[in-house]
Amino acid sequence: MIKTTVVGSYPSQQALEDATMVVLKTQELAEIDVIADGELYRFDINHPETNGMIEYFVRPLGNVRSEITRSDVQAFGKLKGMAFRARPAAVVEGALHEGRLDLVNAYRRIRLLSKVPLKFTITGPHMLSKTLLDYHYKDLPSLSHALASVLAKQIAEIEAEVVQIDEANLPGSPDEWEWAARAINVMLDAVPNTPAVHLCFGNYGGQTVQKGTWDKLISYINALHADHVVLEFAHRGYGELEYFKGLRPEVGIGLGVVDVKSTIIETPELIAQRLEHATKVLGENRIRYIHPDCGFWMLKRSIANAKIRALTLGRNLFEGK
């Protein structure tokens, strides 16, 4: 009898698009106002601790070496500020240029998959600079500004309704805020539509990666050329809301109301209560968005989906819809 078989490969690009469509559709069905792609295409199994936040952006760049030597590891270990990484993400050996990085086409592929307003996320220059071993620029502010300039050229062509720059290391290093603000503003100024900044204290295995308080970041946030900031609150509690009374009114507040470090699913009533409390502290019309504290990638899909659904239900309850 004649048997059937295959040669081996299968069209994985379509599978990735299918998986991304599931992520987008899940948010659409939950009536999320501005959806995101889930960053599935960025995941690197060799670096699960950062879920593609770092290597995806730096390794394709020109004049960057991704083969890490023993001497590179030793040199990186002497640097300040990246205690959770034993090895650099890559090594900078010359003036940076975009190399093979192509955020524009990544965005355009996703844009075709949904008609709902879309958020496109990019890791910020402060965090990226601190994961690199730099043999060229020789100081973090210069390296950070160079990264921002390269990324800004691509951001200028990304027409997502919101472009969000993620800075997950700065809250633990608030003394670096001045040069960090100068660098990130290069990227924010290039955003065609709505620029946003996400700040958190890190998450790995449900644990906070670094210590710090929001009051140390108010000057930084006030310096941002951002429409709004996306902030971690649900896990930390809301006692620090008082600090944000000093935030300039042009910067909208995104309030974390879902704890991604917990598997407990928030009720709509709890989310409405958190919104009501924040509004009493900060005043009417200061909360522009509600959202999870951070990304969902460490949770089981069923839990993440339930937390997503709770967001809209809680907002509707607060607004009396």
N, C-alpha and C positions, 0 to 999 in steps of 0.2 A: 504493500500500500504506500501511496505517496504521502509524506508528512509535511506539514507546514512549519515554517520557522521564520525568524527575522535575522537581519545581519547584526543588529545591536543597538544602534543609536535611535533616539526619538526626539521630536522637535521640542526641546526644553524651553526655548524662548516663548513659545505659545503657552506652555504650562505655567511659566512665570507670569505672563500676562493674565492668564485665567485666575491664578491665585491672587494677583493684585486686584482683579475685578471683584473677587469675593470680599476682600478687605473693604473696598470702596462701597460695594453694595450693602454690606453690613451696616456701615455708617449711614448710608442713604435711608435704609429701612428704619433706622433709629431716629431719623430726621435731624441728624447733626447738620448744622448750618454751613460749616466749612470743614470739609473732609481732608484726610491725608492718605498717602498711598501705602503706609505700613512699612516702607523702607525694606521690603523683602529682597529686592535686587541688590542691596548693599551688604547683606549678611555674609560674613566670612567665618567658616567653621573653625578656622585656626585662631580666631580672635573673638570668641563669643562674649568676652567680658565687656566689649564696647559695641557689639552688634552693628559693626560697619560704620560707626560714627567717625572713626579715625582713618584706618587704612584705605577705605574707599576713596577718600579725598586726597590723601597725600602721596600714595604710592604711584599713581599714574603721572604725577607732575614731572616736568623736565628738570634735569640736574638733581634728581632724587634717587638714591640707591636703596633698594629694598632688601638686598642680601646683607644681613647683619653679622658682623664678625665678633669674635670674642673681645677684641680691643674696643669695639664700639660699645658693647655691653658694659665693659668696665668704665668707659668714659661717661656713659649715660648715668651710671649708678652714682657718680659724683655730683650730678646736677641736683638742684633744689626743685621740689614742687610736684613730682610725679611718683610718689611713693607706691602707688598701687600698680605701677608698671615696672617690671624688672628689665625690659628691653625697649629700645626706641622703636617707634613705628616704622621709621625710615631714617636715612642719613642725607642731609643736604650738603651737596658738594659744589654747588655753583649757583648763579642767579636763577631764581625760580621762573618757570614759565608753564603754561597749561599742559604741555606734553600730551598725554593721551586722555586726560580728564575731559569728559563731555557731559556736563550737567544739563545742557540745553536739550540734547536729544533724549536724555532720560526723562526730563519733564514732558517733552512733547509726546513721547510714547504713552505716558500716563494720562495726559490731558484728553486723549482720544477715548479713554475708557469710561468717562463719566461727564455729565453736563452740570453736576453740582459744583458750586464754588470750591476751589482746591487750595490747600496749603502745601507749599514745597519747602522742605527743611534742609538746612545746610549747617554743618558744624562751624563754629566761630573760630576766628584766627587766634585768639588767646589760647584756647584749649589745644588746637592743632599744633601751635608753636611749641608747647610744652611737652609734647610727645615725641618731638624730633630731636635727633642729634645734629647739631648745626656746626659745620666746619667752614661755612662761608660768611654769614652775616655777623656772627660772633656775639650778638646780644638779642634777647627775646623781643624787645620792642621793634627792632629792625626786621627780624624774621617775621613777626606777626603782621607788620605792615605790608611786607612783600607777599605773604599769603593772601591777605585781604585784597590786594590789588589784582592778583591773578584771579581770585574767585569773583571779584566785582565785575570783571569783563564778561563773565558768563552769566552772572545774575542779571545783567542789563537786558538779556534776551529771554529771561524767564518771566512769562506774563501771567503766572499764577495769581489768583486773587490776593493771596498772602504768601510772602516769603519770610520764613522764620529762621533766624540765626540762633543756634543752640550754643550756649556757653555754660558748661556743667562743671568747670574747674574754678572759675573766678570767685564764686561765693566762698570758697575755701582759701582764696588768696586775695582778699579785698584791697590790700596795699598796692596791688598792681593795676588798680582800676583806671588810672589816668591814661597810660599807654594802651591799655585794653580798649578803652572807649574810643581813642583816636583810630585804632585799627578797625574796630567793628563798624564805625560810622562810614568808613570807606565803602563797605559792603552795603550798609543800609541805604546810603545815598544812591546806590545803583539800582535799587528795587523799583521796577516800573509801577507797581500798584501799592499794596499795603505792606510796609516793613514791620516785623515783629521780632522780639528777642525772648528766648526761653532761658530761664535761670533756675537751677536747682542745686541741691547738695549731693547729688549722685545717687545711684542705685545699682547695687550688684548683689544678687541673691537675696533681695529684700532688705538689704542693709544700707544705711546711709554711709557714703564713702568718705565724706569730709565734714568737719565741724565749722560752724560759723553762725552769724546772725544777720538778719535782713537790714538792721540799722547801718551796718558797715557798707551797704551797697546803694544807699539812697543817692549819694553824690554821683555814682556811676550811672544809675538809671536816669537821673535828671540830665545827664550829659548825652544820652542816647538820642539819635535821630530816628526814633521809632514811633510808630502809631500806638503800640501797646506792648506790654511785657506779660509773659506767660510764666506764672510763679507757682512754686511748690508751697502749699499750705496744709492740705488735708492731713498729711502724716505728721507735720510739725505742730499743728494746732494753730489757732488764730490769735494768740496773744500778741504777736508781732505786727498785727494790722495797724496799730497806732503809729508805727514808724512811717507808714505810707501817707499820712496826713501831710507830710512835707514833700510829696511828689508833685511836680508841676502838673497843672491840670491838662496840658496837651497830651500827656502820656496816659493812655487808658490802662486799666488794670485787668489782667486776666487772673482769675481766682481759681486755684486748685481746690476742687471739691471732692475729688475721688482719689483715694489712697492706693497707689499701685504697689506699695510694699505689703499690702494686706490682701488676703483672699476673701475677706468679708465683703459682700456686695452692698453698697450703700443703697438705702431706700430713697425714693423721691422726696419723702418728708425730711430726711436728714439733709439732703442737698438744698432743699428750700430753706431749712433753718440756717444753714451755713451762709447762704446768700442774704438772708434777712439780717443776720448778725453783722456781716461785712458792710452792708448798706447802712446800718445804724452807726457803725464806727466811721466810715469814710464819706457818707453822704450819698444822696441820690445821684444816679447816672455816672458814678465812678467806676463801677464794674462793667467792663465792656464785653468780656468773655468769661465763661466757666469751662473747665477742662479737667482732665486728670493731672496729677502732680507732674508726671513724666510719661514716657512712652510705656506701652503695655507689653513689650516683648518678653518679659520674664514670667508673665502669668499664663495660665492655661487659657486656651481660646474661649471656652465656655464662660469663664469668669470675666475675661476682658469684654466679651460681647454684652454680658449682663450689665457691667459697669457703664458701657457706652450707652445702653438703652436708658439707664437711670439718669444720665445727664439731661436729656431733653425733658423727661418726665418731671424731674426736679425743678428745672427752669420754668416749665409751664405751670407747675403748682405755685411757685413763687409769684409769677406774673398773673395768676388767676385765670389761666386759659382753660 
